[in-house]
């Protein structure tokens, strides 16, 4: 590799690392992509991409209503939700790719409250989890442990020096959240998992939903982009290199790539694979449960099987909407959305970490609640 090429690669890595490290050092569960300027993406205007999102969400809503009111059978509703989700995802990715660049740093008026807000929300999450579990589920202390870990996730970047990007506690915290959540689902949602495995359609919906969400998440989080920043010093040929990037919480080894001919840029780190697989699995399981409820409605003709599907749908929607929030808002409001941009990007802001904690709690609790209802079904039929 020539000297000029080496310098170009280092410039590219440094620029991308600055953005991704800023995002990651915010210790957010849902990092926000580096914003781009411009009013179109691949010749497509903002309003058309936003129309795709609205239309896709409309198809999702109509499909759900159609199944609940017996206008269509559950399998038709599943197809409608899939098509609506694809349309909304396509528009959402387009909006994320044309995010408006925040013109200046965070407002000092809001910025000074970020550390205090992170500590407060994290402490409330930790203490509240122990109190609620003690009163409602005293025989399941693992729920309190998960709530405490998520509270620590929110407060982590403001408690440790340099946002804790190299502290071993951060690695332990990330792994603990993933492993404990997996244990809770395996232990407390076993009846649900057994039911989901009995249908190929349901299993397929779960796997496909998880994969599509991870693709959408990758673009929303900025780990993939088809609209890479261009400028002086950027490489003109295919570039692949290794770097250390902090995402999530701490620094992980990553592979960075840039293919200008496609165009496509991004990075894949150990941490992002772990995070995307974790959230994608939770989304996939919730989507599979909803598909199972709709399939059973087609087979039994009973509306009672919809119990719990609303909670699972709501939890999945919350998790899917959070990553693309700034992209959609900035496409509509332009530079006026800058405070939202910095609420996600600033290392001390609690916004991203709170979204992550709420999403994990909602997705996990909906699975456990659904499993409890399934376990009670034989007893109800006897009564």
JOZINOR-V799654 format. One record per backbone hydrogen bond with DSSP energy under -0.5 kcal/mol. CO is the residue of the C=O (numbers start at 1). NH is the residue of the N-H. E is the energy in kcal/mol with one decimal. If there is no record, write none. Layout:
CO,NH,E
CO,NH,E
This chain:
2,6,-2.3
3,7,-2.4
4,8,-2.3
5,9,-2.5
6,10,-2.5
7,11,-2.5
8,12,-2.6
9,13,-3.0
10,14,-2.7
11,15,-2.5
12,16,-2.6
13,17,-3.1
14,18,-2.1
15,19,-1.5
16,20,-2.9
17,21,-2.8
18,22,-1.6
19,23,-2.3
20,24,-2.9
21,25,-3.1
22,26,-0.6
23,26,-0.8
23,28,-0.6
24,27,-2.8
24,249,-0.6
39,46,-1.0
41,44,-1.6
43,45,-0.5
44,41,-2.0
45,49,-1.6
46,50,-2.6
47,51,-1.9
48,52,-1.9
49,53,-1.8
50,54,-2.5
51,55,-2.9
52,56,-2.7
53,57,-2.5
54,58,-2.2
55,59,-2.5
56,60,-2.2
57,61,-2.5
58,62,-2.7
59,63,-2.4
60,64,-2.1
61,65,-2.5
62,66,-2.7
63,67,-1.9
64,68,-2.2
65,69,-2.2
66,71,-2.7
66,72,-1.3
67,70,-1.2
73,77,-2.0
74,78,-2.2
75,79,-1.7
76,80,-2.3
77,81,-2.5
78,82,-2.2
79,83,-2.5
80,84,-2.7
81,85,-2.7
82,86,-2.2
83,87,-2.2
84,88,-2.5
85,89,-2.5
86,90,-2.5
87,91,-2.2
88,92,-2.6
89,93,-2.7
90,94,-1.9
91,95,-2.2
92,96,-2.4
93,97,-2.1
94,98,-0.7
95,98,-0.7
96,99,-1.3
99,36,-1.1
107,110,-0.6
107,111,-3.1
108,112,-1.8
110,113,-1.5
110,114,-0.5
111,114,-1.4
113,117,-2.5
114,118,-2.6
115,119,-2.3
116,120,-2.5
117,121,-2.9
118,122,-2.4
119,123,-2.4
120,124,-2.6
121,125,-2.4
122,126,-2.2
123,127,-2.9
124,128,-2.7
125,129,-1.7
126,130,-1.5
127,131,-2.2
128,132,-2.8
129,133,-2.3
130,134,-1.9
131,135,-1.8
132,136,-2.7
133,137,-1.5
137,140,-2.1
140,143,-1.8
140,144,-0.6
141,145,-1.9
142,146,-2.0
143,147,-2.4
144,148,-2.4
145,149,-2.2
146,150,-2.3
147,151,-2.1
148,152,-2.1
149,153,-1.9
150,154,-1.7
151,155,-1.7
152,156,-1.7
155,158,-1.3
155,159,-1.0
156,159,-1.0
156,160,-1.5
160,163,-1.0
161,164,-2.2
162,165,-1.4
164,167,-0.9
165,251,-2.9
167,170,-1.3
167,171,-0.9
168,172,-2.1
169,173,-2.4
170,174,-2.4
171,175,-2.3
172,176,-2.2
173,177,-2.2
174,178,-1.9
175,179,-2.7
176,180,-2.6
177,181,-2.0
178,182,-2.1
179,183,-2.2
180,184,-2.4
181,185,-2.3
182,186,-2.3
183,187,-2.5
184,188,-3.2
185,189,-1.7
189,193,-2.4
190,194,-2.3
191,195,-1.7
192,196,-2.4
193,197,-1.4
195,198,-1.4
196,199,-0.9
199,203,-2.4
200,204,-2.7
201,205,-2.4
202,206,-2.3
203,207,-2.4
204,208,-2.8
205,209,-2.6
206,210,-2.1
207,211,-2.3
208,212,-2.7
209,213,-2.4
210,214,-2.0
211,215,-2.0
212,216,-2.6
213,217,-3.3
214,218,-2.3
215,219,-1.7
216,220,-2.6
217,221,-2.9
218,222,-0.5
218,223,-1.5
218,224,-1.5
219,222,-0.7
220,33,-1.3
223,267,-1.9
225,265,-2.4
231,234,-1.6
239,258,-2.3
241,256,-3.4
243,245,-0.5
243,254,-3.0
245,247,-1.0
245,252,-3.3
248,250,-3.3
250,247,-1.3
252,245,-2.6
253,270,-1.8
254,243,-2.1
254,256,-0.5
255,268,-2.2
256,241,-2.7
257,266,-2.0
258,239,-2.5
258,260,-0.6
259,262,-1.5
259,263,-0.7
259,264,-1.5
264,259,-3.7
265,225,-2.1
266,257,-2.7
268,255,-2.7
269,273,-2.2
270,274,-2.0
271,275,-2.7
272,276,-3.2
273,277,-2.2
274,278,-1.9
275,279,-2.6
276,280,-2.8
277,281,-1.8
278,282,-1.7
279,283,-2.5
280,284,-2.6
281,285,-2.3
282,286,-2.0
283,287,-2.6
284,288,-2.3
285,289,-2.0
286,290,-2.1
287,291,-2.3
288,292,-2.2
289,293,-2.1
290,294,-2.2
291,295,-2.5
292,296,-2.2
293,297,-1.7
294,298,-1.6
295,299,-1.7
296,300,-2.8
297,301,-2.0
302,305,-0.6
303,306,-1.5
304,307,-1.5
306,309,-1.9
306,310,-0.7
308,312,-1.8
309,313,-2.5
310,314,-2.6
311,315,-2.5
312,316,-2.1
313,317,-2.5
314,318,-2.3
315,319,-2.0
316,320,-2.1
317,321,-2.2
318,322,-1.7
319,323,-0.7
321,324,-0.6
322,325,-1.4
324,328,-2.2
325,329,-2.5
326,330,-3.2
327,331,-1.3
328,332,-1.2
329,333,-3.2
330,334,-2.0
333,336,-1.3
334,337,-1.9
335,338,-1.8
337,340,-1.0
337,341,-1.7
338,342,-2.5
339,343,-1.6
340,344,-1.2
341,344,-0.6
341,345,-2.3
342,346,-2.4
343,351,-0.5
346,349,-1.4
350,354,-2.3
351,355,-2.3
352,29,-0.5
352,356,-2.3
353,357,-2.5
354,358,-2.8
355,359,-2.5
356,360,-2.4
357,361,-2.4
358,362,-2.8
359,363,-2.8
360,364,-2.4
361,365,-2.6
362,366,-2.1
363,367,-1.2
364,368,-2.3
365,369,-2.9
366,370,-1.9
367,371,-2.1
368,372,-2.2
369,373,-1.9
370,374,-2.1
371,375,-2.3
372,376,-1.1
373,377,-0.7
374,377,-0.9
376,380,-2.1
377,381,-2.1
378,382,-1.7
379,383,-2.0
